[in-house]
Structure formats: structure tokens, C-alpha cells
Amino acid sequence: MQGRVNRILVLLLGAYLLIFLQSHLDAPRLWLGFKPDLTPALLVCVGLCMGAGHVWTTAVLAGLWLDSLSANPLGVSILPLFAAGWLVYCFREKILGGEFVAQFYLGTFAGLFVPLTQLGLLKIIGETPLLGWEMGLWSLFNALCCGAAVPLFDRLAKRLVGWFSHPVYDPNRWPNENRQIVRGKD
């Protein structure tokens, strides 16, 4: 139970830090011309590596945090983020989740799927979002940023697990592996 609590706590703190940094740093906006949204990439990583409860909890909290720091109505981002993470979670046995190219494509797809679904939800509730060719170009660049972020998040998650977990116990391993017992008639 303790390991599970630490895992979800680290995940939610990382999600909060990601959303805070991407909404408060102006350097990416100055370099790229837009602020990239990497939360779809985070949900793809959660869908690949963790359980259904982690996907649901991360989608709800990240969606609420993202909407509270943006101009979106509260709760609009929850369903698209959950759908992206849930689709990856449901098909992760059929996906080569450890491969760089598969992670890039999943992140790119989620980076396109989430904003388009948010746009559809905003149109359904009667909001008037800004539309135009620049918005489409920014969505494509954001999808590429999400595609590049999924392998980075995966490597970071594996490194954190390596740092904060014990090595697997092997009862057949000798204390010193280069020692051998030679037996013979001599």
C-alpha cells in the first residue's frame, strides 16, 4: 500500500508541476510562438505504465488544474484527457509501448486528439474559441511537441523508479559473483 501511495503522489505532484510550469513560463511562447500543452503526453505515459485508477485520477485533476489556469470553462479538459489516456490504457498490450517510434506516434495522436476534442466540446456548450489557420498550425506543432515529450517522460519515469525502488531480490545470486567452487579428486 505504501508504494502505491508514493507512486500516485509522485505522479500527481509531477502533473501539477508540469501544468504550473507550462502555464507560467513564457520562454516556450517566445521561442515557438505558442505555449505547448504537454498534458496529453503525460496521460499517454500514465496509460502505458500505470493502472486504470491512475489514468482516471490524473485526467480529472490535471483537467481541473489546466482549466483553472486557462480561459477554458472548468471541466472541459477532463473528458479529452481521460479519453486519450484510457484508449492507450485499453490497448497497451497490443501497442509496443517501449519503442521510441510507437511512443512518438501515440503522443502525436494524443496531442492532436485532445485539442480537437476540446474544440468540439467548446462548440457544443456555445463558446466561441479562436479558429484560423494559425490555430491549426499551432495544433500541429503542439502535437509534435507531445510526440517528443512521451519518450522523455517515459525515460524520466523509469529513472525515478530506479532511484526510489529497491533492486529485485535474487536468492540464487552469490554475494560475490566472481567466486567459484572448484571440486575435483585432487
N, CA and C atoms as a LAMMPS dump frame, in Angstrom:
ITEM: TIMESTEP
0
ITEM: NUMBER OF ATOMS
558
ITEM: BOX BOUNDS ff ff ff
-5.0000000000000000e+02 5.0000000000000000e+02
-5.0000000000000000e+02 5.0000000000000000e+02
-5.0000000000000000e+02 5.0000000000000000e+02
ITEM: ATOMS id mol type element x y z
1 1 1 N 0.819 -1.195 0
2 1 2 C 0 0 0
3 1 3 C 0.864 1.26 0
4 2 1 N 1.96 1.224 0.746
5 2 2 C 2.824 2.394 0.848
6 2 3 C 3.436 2.752 -0.501
7 3 1 N 3.875 1.764 -1.291
8 3 2 C 4.464 2.013 -2.6
9 3 3 C 3.465 2.607 -3.572
10 4 1 N 2.202 2.154 -3.476
11 4 2 C 1.167 2.673 -4.354
12 4 3 C 0.85 4.121 -4.031
13 5 1 N 0.814 4.463 -2.748
14 5 2 C 0.537 5.838 -2.343
15 5 3 C 1.66 6.754 -2.81
16 6 1 N 2.9 6.31 -2.652
17 6 2 C 4.021 7.126 -3.101
18 6 3 C 4 7.315 -4.608
19 7 1 N 3.612 6.273 -5.342
20 7 2 C 3.588 6.357 -6.799
21 7 3 C 2.552 7.375 -7.279
22 8 1 N 1.345 7.322 -6.725
23 8 2 C 0.309 8.27 -7.147
24 8 3 C 0.637 9.68 -6.671
25 9 1 N 1.257 9.796 -5.515
26 9 2 C 1.644 11.11 -5.017
27 9 3 C 2.701 11.747 -5.916
28 10 1 N 3.694 10.974 -6.314
29 10 2 C 4.729 11.498 -7.215
30 10 3 C 4.126 11.84 -8.568
31 11 1 N 3.207 11.01 -9.062
32 11 2 C 2.554 11.272 -10.337
33 11 3 C 1.76 12.572 -10.3
34 12 1 N 0.963 12.764 -9.258
35 12 2 C 0.133 13.969 -9.178
36 12 3 C 0.971 15.221 -8.929
37 13 1 N 2.032 15.101 -8.141
38 13 2 C 2.922 16.248 -7.973
39 13 3 C 3.619 16.603 -9.284
40 14 1 N 4.014 15.587 -10.045
41 14 2 C 4.612 15.834 -11.353
42 14 3 C 3.628 16.472 -12.321
43 15 1 N 2.372 16.022 -12.305
44 15 2 C 1.348 16.606 -13.174
45 15 3 C 1.093 18.062 -12.797
46 16 1 N 1.016 18.326 -11.502
47 16 2 C 0.798 19.7 -11.052
48 16 3 C 1.973 20.594 -11.45
49 17 1 N 3.188 20.094 -11.275
50 17 2 C 4.37 20.863 -11.639
51 17 3 C 4.414 21.11 -13.146
52 18 1 N 4.066 20.105 -13.947
53 18 2 C 4.033 20.272 -15.398
54 18 3 C 3.029 21.339 -15.81
55 19 1 N 1.837 21.292 -15.258
56 19 2 C 0.8 22.262 -15.625
57 19 3 C 1.18 23.656 -15.151
58 20 1 N 1.741 23.749 -13.956
59 20 2 C 2.176 25.046 -13.456
60 20 3 C 3.266 25.643 -14.341
61 21 1 N 4.263 24.843 -14.68
62 21 2 C 5.369 25.349 -15.495
63 21 3 C 4.929 25.727 -16.901
64 22 1 N 4.073 24.917 -17.511
65 22 2 C 3.665 25.239 -18.87
66 22 3 C 2.713 26.424 -18.935
67 23 1 N 2.1 26.786 -17.832
68 23 2 C 1.227 27.959 -17.853
69 23 3 C 1.938 29.228 -17.392
70 24 1 N 3.064 29.094 -16.693
71 24 2 C 3.728 30.272 -16.165
72 24 3 C 5.044 30.62 -16.843
73 25 1 N 5.621 29.712 -17.602
74 25 2 C 6.866 30.027 -18.304
75 25 3 C 6.554 30.679 -19.645
76 26 1 N 7.208 31.782 -19.914
77 26 2 C 6.989 32.483 -21.177
78 26 3 C 8.027 32.151 -22.235
79 27 1 N 9.106 31.484 -21.878
80 27 2 C 10.164 31.177 -22.838
81 27 3 C 9.665 30.317 -24.002
82 28 1 N 8.88 29.242 -23.777
83 28 2 C 8.392 28.475 -24.937
84 28 3 C 7.504 29.305 -25.863
85 29 1 N 6.713 30.194 -25.301
86 29 2 C 5.862 31.045 -26.137
87 29 3 C 6.707 31.984 -26.982
88 30 1 N 7.786 32.501 -26.412
89 30 2 C 8.65 33.399 -27.166
90 30 3 C 9.427 32.655 -28.255
91 31 1 N 9.852 31.418 -27.987
92 31 2 C 10.619 30.653 -28.975
93 31 3 C 9.734 30.056 -30.057
94 32 1 N 8.595 29.473 -29.651
95 32 2 C 7.749 28.744 -30.585
96 32 3 C 6.588 29.568 -31.132
97 33 1 N 6.185 30.6 -30.431
98 33 2 C 5.031 31.385 -30.832
99 33 3 C 3.735 30.929 -30.172
100 34 1 N 3.778 29.878 -29.396
101 34 2 C 2.616 29.38 -28.659
102 34 3 C 3.121 28.66 -27.42
103 35 1 N 2.216 28.432 -26.473
104 35 2 C 2.556 27.686 -25.267
105 35 3 C 2.152 26.234 -25.476
106 36 1 N 3.12 25.326 -25.524
107 36 2 C 2.748 23.922 -25.72
108 36 3 C 2.043 23.341 -24.496
109 37 1 N 1.1 22.459 -24.762
110 37 2 C 0.367 21.764 -23.712
111 37 3 C 0.798 20.309 -23.737
112 38 1 N 1.567 19.89 -22.734
113 38 2 C 2.124 18.546 -22.701
114 38 3 C 1.324 17.576 -21.835
115 39 1 N 0.162 17.99 -21.356
116 39 2 C -0.636 17.08 -20.536
117 39 3 C -1.146 15.863 -21.318
118 40 1 N -1.453 15.955 -22.636
119 40 2 C -1.794 14.709 -23.347
120 40 3 C -0.644 13.71 -23.341
121 41 1 N 0.585 14.188 -23.441
122 41 2 C 1.742 13.297 -23.397
123 41 3 C 1.852 12.623 -22.034
124 42 1 N 1.561 13.366 -20.982
125 42 2 C 1.586 12.79 -19.642
126 42 3 C 0.537 11.691 -19.497
127 43 1 N -0.656 11.915 -20.037
128 43 2 C -1.709 10.896 -19.947
129 43 3 C -1.382 9.671 -20.79
130 44 1 N -0.671 9.85 -21.897
131 44 2 C -0.231 8.691 -22.681
132 44 3 C 0.749 7.855 -21.857
133 45 1 N 1.68 8.51 -21.18
134 45 2 C 2.641 7.78 -20.335
135 45 3 C 1.942 7.073 -19.185
136 46 1 N 0.967 7.716 -18.586
137 46 2 C 0.216 7.082 -17.497
138 46 3 C -0.56 5.878 -18.029
139 47 1 N -1.155 6.011 -19.204
140 47 2 C -1.881 4.895 -19.805
141 47 3 C -0.974 3.729 -20.157
142 48 1 N 0.271 4.01 -20.533
143 48 2 C 1.205 2.94 -20.875
144 48 3 C 1.758 2.225 -19.651
145 49 1 N 1.983 2.959 -18.566
146 49 2 C 2.753 2.403 -17.442
147 49 3 C 1.933 2.099 -16.198
148 50 1 N 0.771 2.701 -16.024
149 50 2 C 0.061 2.585 -14.75
150 50 3 C -1.332 2.009 -14.949
151 51 1 N -2.104 1.968 -13.868
152 51 2 C -3.41 1.346 -13.885
153 51 3 C -4.539 2.288 -14.257
154 52 1 N -5.752 1.739 -14.277
155 52 2 C -6.939 2.497 -14.669
156 52 3 C -7.248 3.615 -13.68
157 53 1 N -7.059 3.362 -12.398
158 53 2 C -7.305 4.4 -11.399
159 53 3 C -6.348 5.573 -11.536
160 54 1 N -5.116 5.276 -11.906
161 54 2 C -4.147 6.347 -12.125
162 54 3 C -4.547 7.217 -13.32
163 55 1 N -5.038 6.568 -14.396
164 55 2 C -5.475 7.313 -15.578
165 55 3 C -6.632 8.226 -15.212
166 56 1 N -7.615 7.683 -14.498
167 56 2 C -8.794 8.467 -14.139
168 56 3 C -8.423 9.63 -13.223
169 57 1 N -7.659 9.354 -12.176
170 57 2 C -7.29 10.395 -11.211
171 57 3 C -6.458 11.482 -11.864
172 58 1 N -5.49 11.091 -12.676
173 58 2 C -4.634 12.081 -13.337
174 58 3 C -5.433 12.915 -14.327
175 59 1 N -6.339 12.297 -15.067
176 59 2 C -7.141 13.048 -16.037
177 59 3 C -8.038 14.066 -15.338
178 60 1 N -8.681 13.663 -14.26
179 60 2 C -9.595 14.578 -13.565
180 60 3 C -8.827 15.747 -12.948
181 61 1 N -7.786 15.432 -12.191
182 61 2 C -7.057 16.515 -11.521
183 61 3 C -6.288 17.386 -12.507
184 62 1 N -5.631 16.773 -13.497
185 62 2 C -4.895 17.574 -14.479
186 62 3 C -5.853 18.433 -15.305
187 63 1 N -7.017 17.876 -15.647
188 63 2 C -8.001 18.675 -16.385
189 63 3 C -8.511 19.858 -15.584
190 64 1 N -8.788 19.642 -14.307
191 64 2 C -9.248 20.75 -13.464
192 64 3 C -8.15 21.8 -13.269
193 65 1 N -6.911 21.334 -13.035
194 65 2 C -5.808 22.287 -12.869
195 65 3 C -5.552 23.054 -14.16
196 66 1 N -5.617 22.371 -15.287
197 66 2 C -5.384 23.026 -16.571
198 66 3 C -6.469 24.054 -16.873
199 67 1 N -7.721 23.702 -16.613
200 67 2 C -8.816 24.642 -16.873
201 67 3 C -8.81 25.821 -15.912
202 68 1 N -8.354 25.614 -14.691
203 68 2 C -8.327 26.724 -13.739
204 68 3 C -7.238 27.73 -14.079
205 69 1 N -6.23 27.323 -14.845
206 69 2 C -5.156 28.242 -15.242
207 69 3 C -5.276 28.711 -16.684
208 70 1 N -6.379 28.381 -17.35
209 70 2 C -6.569 28.798 -18.737
210 70 3 C -7.927 29.488 -18.881
211 71 1 N -8.26 29.847 -20.103
212 71 2 C -9.533 30.518 -20.366
213 71 3 C -10.674 29.528 -20.6
214 72 1 N -10.39 28.239 -20.544
215 72 2 C -11.428 27.228 -20.744
216 72 3 C -12.413 27.226 -19.586
217 73 1 N -13.685 26.891 -19.861
218 73 2 C -14.615 26.658 -18.751
219 73 3 C -14.155 25.466 -17.932
220 74 1 N -14.418 25.497 -16.65
221 74 2 C -13.934 24.461 -15.743
222 74 3 C -14.53 23.101 -16.104
223 75 1 N -13.667 22.128 -16.339
224 75 2 C -14.081 20.766 -16.623
225 75 3 C -14.059 20.368 -18.085
226 76 1 N -13.766 21.278 -18.993
227 76 2 C -13.767 20.953 -20.42
228 76 3 C -12.613 20.027 -20.783
229 77 1 N -11.502 20.109 -20.105
230 77 2 C -10.324 19.316 -20.46
231 77 3 C -10.345 17.903 -19.879
232 78 1 N -11.237 17.611 -18.966
233 78 2 C -11.233 16.315 -18.291
234 78 3 C -11.541 15.181 -19.261
235 79 1 N -12.624 15.273 -19.999
236 79 2 C -13.04 14.19 -20.893
237 79 3 C -12.017 13.915 -21.993
238 80 1 N -11.477 14.928 -22.698
239 80 2 C -10.469 14.616 -23.718
240 80 3 C -9.198 13.994 -23.152
241 81 1 N -8.735 14.477 -21.995
242 81 2 C -7.537 13.896 -21.395
243 81 3 C -7.801 12.45 -20.958
244 82 1 N -8.969 12.221 -20.36
245 82 2 C -9.306 10.863 -19.941
246 82 3 C -9.413 9.933 -21.144
247 83 1 N -10.022 10.401 -22.226
248 83 2 C -10.18 9.549 -23.415
249 83 3 C -8.821 9.182 -24.007
250 84 1 N -7.902 10.127 -24.047
251 84 2 C -6.567 9.839 -24.583
252 84 3 C -5.845 8.813 -23.714
253 85 1 N -5.868 9.005 -22.41
254 85 2 C -5.211 8.057 -21.507
255 85 3 C -5.895 6.704 -21.481
256 86 1 N -7.229 6.697 -21.543
257 86 2 C -7.975 5.444 -21.47
258 86 3 C -7.788 4.608 -22.731
259 87 1 N -7.751 5.245 -23.903
260 87 2 C -7.518 4.498 -25.139
261 87 3 C -6.153 3.817 -25.126
262 88 1 N -5.149 4.534 -24.649
263 88 2 C -3.814 3.938 -24.561
264 88 3 C -3.815 2.822 -23.528
265 89 1 N -4.488 3.031 -22.404
266 89 2 C -4.544 2.005 -21.361
267 89 3 C -5.226 0.731 -21.863
268 90 1 N -6.328 0.879 -22.591
269 90 2 C -7.088 -0.291 -23.053
270 90 3 C -6.327 -1.11 -24.094
271 91 1 N -5.512 -0.465 -24.897
272 91 2 C -4.819 -1.169 -25.971
273 91 3 C -3.32 -1.29 -25.728
274 92 1 N -2.873 -1.148 -24.506
275 92 2 C -1.427 -1.154 -24.268
276 92 3 C -0.788 -2.523 -24.442
277 93 1 N -1.541 -3.61 -24.36
278 93 2 C -0.967 -4.924 -24.626
279 93 3 C -0.677 -5.105 -26.111
280 94 1 N -1.434 -4.407 -26.956
281 94 2 C -1.255 -4.523 -28.4
282 94 3 C -0.281 -3.481 -28.94
283 95 1 N 0.075 -2.503 -28.122
284 95 2 C 0.972 -1.424 -28.525
285 95 3 C 2.381 -1.763 -28.066
286 96 1 N 3.353 -1.48 -28.886
287 96 2 C 4.751 -1.626 -28.478
288 96 3 C 5.141 -0.383 -27.69
289 97 1 N 4.701 -0.324 -26.444
290 97 2 C 4.862 0.876 -25.631
291 97 3 C 6.283 1.229 -25.28
292 98 1 N 7.199 0.282 -25.355
293 98 2 C 8.589 0.572 -25.035
294 98 3 C 9.383 1.115 -26.207
295 99 1 N 8.808 1.114 -27.391
296 99 2 C 9.507 1.569 -28.588
297 99 3 C 9.38 3.076 -28.741
298 100 1 N 10.469 3.714 -29.14
299 100 2 C 10.503 5.165 -29.298
300 100 3 C 9.492 5.643 -30.339
301 101 1 N 9.432 4.955 -31.481
302 101 2 C 8.542 5.389 -32.563
303 101 3 C 7.077 5.259 -32.146
304 102 1 N 6.731 4.17 -31.47
305 102 2 C 5.349 3.994 -31.007
306 102 3 C 4.982 5.07 -29.99
307 103 1 N 5.897 5.386 -29.086
308 103 2 C 5.633 6.449 -28.113
309 103 3 C 5.461 7.793 -28.811
310 104 1 N 6.285 8.064 -29.81
311 104 2 C 6.168 9.324 -30.551
312 104 3 C 4.825 9.426 -31.256
313 105 1 N 4.407 8.353 -31.913
314 105 2 C 3.124 8.38 -32.617
315 105 3 C 1.946 8.497 -31.653
316 106 1 N 2.01 7.792 -30.538
317 106 2 C 0.933 7.903 -29.548
318 106 3 C 0.838 9.326 -28.997
319 107 1 N 1.987 9.926 -28.692
320 107 2 C 1.991 11.299 -28.197
321 107 3 C 1.484 12.291 -29.226
322 108 1 N 1.867 12.089 -30.483
323 108 2 C 1.398 12.977 -31.553
324 108 3 C -0.107 12.846 -31.743
325 109 1 N -0.603 11.616 -31.734
326 109 2 C -2.044 11.41 -31.862
327 109 3 C -2.799 12.056 -30.703
328 110 1 N -2.317 11.848 -29.483
329 110 2 C -2.978 12.448 -28.316
330 110 3 C -2.877 13.966 -28.363
331 111 1 N -1.748 14.481 -28.834
332 111 2 C -1.576 15.931 -28.942
333 111 3 C -2.522 16.556 -29.956
334 112 1 N -2.962 15.797 -30.948
335 112 2 C -3.973 16.279 -31.89
336 112 3 C -5.388 16.009 -31.402
337 113 1 N -5.585 14.846 -30.792
338 113 2 C -6.916 14.427 -30.363
339 113 3 C -7.477 15.317 -29.251
340 114 1 N -6.655 15.628 -28.252
341 114 2 C -7.149 16.374 -27.087
342 114 3 C -7.598 17.791 -27.47
343 115 1 N -6.796 18.593 -28.194
344 115 2 C -7.296 19.936 -28.542
345 115 3 C -8.51 19.921 -29.468
346 116 1 N -8.556 18.954 -30.404
347 116 2 C -9.72 18.892 -31.287
348 116 3 C -10.984 18.504 -30.525
349 117 1 N -10.841 17.599 -29.572
350 117 2 C -11.994 17.224 -28.746
351 117 3 C -12.406 18.387 -27.843
352 118 1 N -11.441 19.111 -27.298
353 118 2 C -11.766 20.298 -26.504
354 118 3 C -12.491 21.33 -27.358
355 119 1 N -12.038 21.506 -28.598
356 119 2 C -12.692 22.442 -29.507
357 119 3 C -14.133 22.025 -29.767
358 120 1 N -14.362 20.73 -29.992
359 120 2 C -15.73 20.239 -30.186
360 120 3 C -16.596 20.46 -28.957
361 121 1 N -16.051 20.204 -27.769
362 121 2 C -16.82 20.433 -26.535
363 121 3 C -17.121 21.913 -26.328
364 122 1 N -16.168 22.773 -26.657
365 122 2 C -16.424 24.216 -26.532
366 122 3 C -17.516 24.672 -27.484
367 123 1 N -17.534 24.124 -28.7
368 123 2 C -18.598 24.462 -29.646
369 123 3 C -19.953 23.942 -29.165
370 124 1 N -19.968 22.763 -28.537
371 124 2 C -21.219 22.187 -28.049
372 124 3 C -21.827 23.034 -26.945
373 125 1 N -20.984 23.552 -26.032
374 125 2 C -21.527 24.335 -24.915
375 125 3 C -21.751 25.795 -25.286
376 126 1 N -21.472 26.17 -26.535
377 126 2 C -21.804 27.505 -27
378 126 3 C -20.697 28.539 -26.874
379 127 1 N -19.496 28.124 -26.589
380 127 2 C -18.366 29.058 -26.527
381 127 3 C -17.889 29.354 -27.95
382 128 1 N -17.157 30.461 -28.102
383 128 2 C -16.618 30.819 -29.407
384 128 3 C -15.091 30.868 -29.331
385 129 1 N -14.45 29.726 -29.533
386 129 2 C -12.98 29.71 -29.487
387 129 3 C -12.393 30.364 -30.732
388 130 1 N -11.14 30.804 -30.632
389 130 2 C -10.454 31.389 -31.771
390 130 3 C -10.078 30.291 -32.759
391 131 1 N -10.495 30.465 -33.998
392 131 2 C -10.196 29.487 -35.034
393 131 3 C -9.504 30.194 -36.19
394 132 1 N -8.688 29.468 -36.9
395 132 2 C -7.989 30.011 -38.05
396 132 3 C -6.843 29.111 -38.438
397 133 1 N -6.15 29.483 -39.5
398 133 2 C -5.048 28.644 -39.967
399 133 3 C -3.897 28.644 -38.971
400 134 1 N -3.702 29.75 -38.233
401 134 2 C -2.646 29.774 -37.219
402 134 3 C -2.937 28.79 -36.094
403 135 1 N -4.198 28.682 -35.725
404 135 2 C -4.585 27.737 -34.676
405 135 3 C -4.323 26.298 -35.131
406 136 1 N -4.609 26.004 -36.394
407 136 2 C -4.322 24.677 -36.923
408 136 3 C -2.836 24.377 -36.959
409 137 1 N -2.037 25.365 -37.342
410 137 2 C -0.586 25.197 -37.368
411 137 3 C -0.032 25.003 -35.963
412 138 1 N -0.543 25.76 -35.003
413 138 2 C -0.101 25.614 -33.615
414 138 3 C -0.498 24.245 -33.061
415 139 1 N -1.67 23.753 -33.461
416 139 2 C -2.092 22.421 -33.006
417 139 3 C -1.169 21.335 -33.54
418 140 1 N -0.725 21.477 -34.79
419 140 2 C 0.213 20.502 -35.347
420 140 3 C 1.558 20.548 -34.634
421 141 1 N 2.06 21.747 -34.375
422 141 2 C 3.328 21.872 -33.651
423 141 3 C 3.198 21.352 -32.217
424 142 1 N 2.053 21.603 -31.585
425 142 2 C 1.824 21.096 -30.237
426 142 3 C 1.78 19.563 -30.248
427 143 1 N 1.184 18.983 -31.289
428 143 2 C 1.148 17.527 -31.394
429 143 3 C 2.562 16.963 -31.523
430 144 1 N 3.417 17.624 -32.28
431 144 2 C 4.798 17.174 -32.408
432 144 3 C 5.549 17.319 -31.087
433 145 1 N 5.265 18.388 -30.346
434 145 2 C 5.876 18.546 -29.022
435 145 3 C 5.422 17.436 -28.08
436 146 1 N 4.149 17.069 -28.13
437 146 2 C 3.647 15.957 -27.306
438 146 3 C 4.284 14.642 -27.727
439 147 1 N 4.461 14.461 -29.041
440 147 2 C 5.115 13.254 -29.519
441 147 3 C 6.549 13.145 -29.024
442 148 1 N 7.255 14.257 -28.973
443 148 2 C 8.632 14.24 -28.465
444 148 3 C 8.671 14.103 -26.948
445 149 1 N 7.621 14.538 -26.27
446 149 2 C 7.613 14.519 -24.806
447 149 3 C 7.33 13.134 -24.233
448 150 1 N 6.591 12.293 -24.937
449 150 2 C 6.249 10.969 -24.392
450 150 3 C 7.502 10.127 -24.134
451 151 1 N 8.449 10 -25.085
452 151 2 C 9.66 9.236 -24.755
453 151 3 C 10.473 9.861 -23.621
454 152 1 N 10.483 11.187 -23.548
455 152 2 C 11.197 11.845 -22.446
456 152 3 C 10.542 11.542 -21.104
457 153 1 N 9.224 11.614 -21.045
458 153 2 C 8.513 11.301 -19.803
459 153 3 C 8.707 9.836 -19.421
460 154 1 N 8.728 8.944 -20.421
461 154 2 C 8.924 7.523 -20.144
462 154 3 C 10.31 7.275 -19.557
463 155 1 N 11.33 7.899 -20.13
464 155 2 C 12.695 7.741 -19.597
465 155 3 C 12.795 8.324 -18.187
466 156 1 N 12.164 9.461 -17.97
467 156 2 C 12.175 10.082 -16.646
468 156 3 C 11.478 9.192 -15.622
469 157 1 N 10.357 8.582 -15.995
470 157 2 C 9.639 7.696 -15.076
471 157 3 C 10.482 6.474 -14.733
472 158 1 N 11.145 5.907 -15.727
473 158 2 C 11.999 4.745 -15.462
474 158 3 C 13.182 5.124 -14.575
475 159 1 N 13.729 6.289 -14.776
476 159 2 C 14.849 6.735 -13.944
477 159 3 C 14.39 6.959 -12.506
478 160 1 N 13.204 7.552 -12.325
479 160 2 C 12.687 7.769 -10.972
480 160 3 C 12.402 6.45 -10.267
481 161 1 N 11.869 5.478 -11
482 161 2 C 11.621 4.165 -10.403
483 161 3 C 12.945 3.53 -9.998
484 162 1 N 13.96 3.675 -10.828
485 162 2 C 15.271 3.126 -10.484
486 162 3 C 15.89 3.791 -9.27
487 163 1 N 15.683 5.083 -9.13
488 163 2 C 16.243 5.813 -7.992
489 163 3 C 15.545 5.474 -6.686
490 164 1 N 14.226 5.339 -6.717
491 164 2 C 13.454 5.243 -5.488
492 164 3 C 12.889 3.861 -5.196
493 165 1 N 13.384 2.824 -5.856
494 165 2 C 12.912 1.485 -5.544
495 165 3 C 14.116 0.576 -5.29
496 166 1 N 13.849 -0.505 -4.609
497 166 2 C 14.893 -1.466 -4.291
498 166 3 C 15.122 -2.384 -5.483
499 167 1 N 16.354 -2.888 -5.644
500 167 2 C 16.575 -3.864 -6.711
501 167 3 C 15.847 -5.172 -6.397
502 168 1 N 15.543 -5.921 -7.418
503 168 2 C 14.832 -7.182 -7.256
504 168 3 C 15.752 -8.177 -6.556
505 169 1 N 15.202 -8.861 -5.559
506 169 2 C 15.982 -9.839 -4.792
507 169 3 C 16.071 -11.14 -5.569
508 170 1 N 17.272 -11.624 -5.756
509 170 2 C 17.506 -12.888 -6.432
510 170 3 C 18.153 -13.843 -5.437
511 171 1 N 17.434 -14.853 -4.95
512 171 2 C 18.003 -15.743 -3.934
513 171 3 C 19.108 -16.654 -4.471
514 172 1 N 19.225 -16.814 -5.77
515 172 2 C 20.236 -17.691 -6.349
516 172 3 C 21.556 -16.98 -6.631
517 173 1 N 21.61 -15.71 -6.35
518 173 2 C 22.809 -14.931 -6.645
519 173 3 C 23.81 -15.057 -5.5
520 174 1 N 25.047 -15.304 -5.83
521 174 2 C 26.104 -15.364 -4.822
522 174 3 C 26.425 -13.96 -4.349
523 175 1 N 26.924 -13.816 -3.141
524 175 2 C 27.335 -12.479 -2.676
525 175 3 C 28.421 -11.874 -3.562
526 176 1 N 29.35 -12.683 -3.995
527 176 2 C 30.369 -12.208 -4.903
528 176 3 C 30.306 -13.102 -6.14
529 177 1 N 29.925 -12.529 -7.266
530 177 2 C 29.605 -13.332 -8.446
531 177 3 C 30.833 -13.939 -9.117
532 178 1 N 32.045 -13.438 -8.829
533 178 2 C 33.203 -13.989 -9.497
534 178 3 C 33.836 -15.14 -8.725
535 179 1 N 33.231 -15.574 -7.664
536 179 2 C 33.731 -16.682 -6.866
537 179 3 C 33.145 -18.002 -7.367
538 180 1 N 33.989 -18.997 -7.52
539 180 2 C 33.511 -20.308 -7.934
540 180 3 C 34.126 -21.368 -7.04
541 181 1 N 33.425 -22.418 -6.852
542 181 2 C 33.943 -23.54 -6.088
543 181 3 C 34.368 -24.614 -7.09
544 182 1 N 35.634 -24.928 -7.081
545 182 2 C 36.149 -25.945 -7.982
546 182 3 C 36.315 -27.221 -7.191
547 183 1 N 35.692 -28.281 -7.603
548 183 2 C 35.773 -29.552 -6.897
549 183 3 C 36.395 -30.577 -7.829
550 184 1 N 37.165 -31.39 -7.28
551 184 2 C 37.802 -32.435 -8.075
552 184 3 C 38.429 -33.48 -7.165
553 185 1 N 39.17 -34.443 -7.723
554 185 2 C 39.778 -35.509 -6.958
555 185 3 C 41.114 -35.096 -6.381
556 186 1 N 41.63 -33.955 -6.726
557 186 2 C 42.95 -33.528 -6.239
558 186 3 C 42.961 -33.293 -4.782
